[in-house]
Structure formats: C-alpha cells, structure tokens
Amino acid sequence: MGTRLHVRKDDMVLVLAGKTRVRAKVLRVFPEKMRAIVEGVNFVKRHTRPNPGRNIKGGIVEREAPVHVSNLMVICPECSKPVRVARKVYDDGTRHRVCRKCNGIIDRK
C-alpha cells in the first residue's frame, strides 16, 4: 500500500515556506518522495541542449521543481481557509477528505 498524502492533484494549497508564499494549484504529486509540484512555485533553471529530432531548442528553461508536502496546506473550497485535513467514512461506505474547521467535503467528485 502506498503513502497517503493530504494533498492531491488539482487541490488549491497555501505554500507555507520558501520564497513565494502564495495560494496555488497542485499540478503533480509524488507520494513515494512526499513531494508535489505547485503551479508558479519553486522555479529552477535547466540548461538544455538542442535536439532537432525532438524539435527542442537549446537554452535555459525555467520550470517548477517539487516542494515537500509538509510545506503545503490545503485550502477548503467551502470556507476558503487553509485547513488541516481529516478523513471521514460515511454510512454508505464512501470516504472523503473533510475540512477540520467547517466539516465541508474537500473532494470535488
């Protein structure tokens, strides 16, 4: 069984540490490394070599690098505040992530 994190893809999160402390969207999650890529946060410069076969131009490319999930806090879509996440099992057997402040369901499905 894999690692279960409090953040998922397409969640709105508050970045708690680093240069840019903003509200942003999670693009990808790497549970085995406990990291996530957040939109517009933690840019790194990568020097790329041109490859005409793949139609890649050379130069310096800026892209987002992963951030540790301990530096992210999920923003509840109902109360729009950064919250800790609880997991709740309902009577019909479904499981949802729940806001600890307003008890609103965080999962959008």
Protein Blocks (a to p, Z undefined) as FASTA:
>chain_A
ZZddfbdehiacddfbdjbdcddddfbdcfknopacdehiaiadddddddfknopaeddd
dddddddfklpccddfklopacdddddddfkopacdddfklopafblZZ
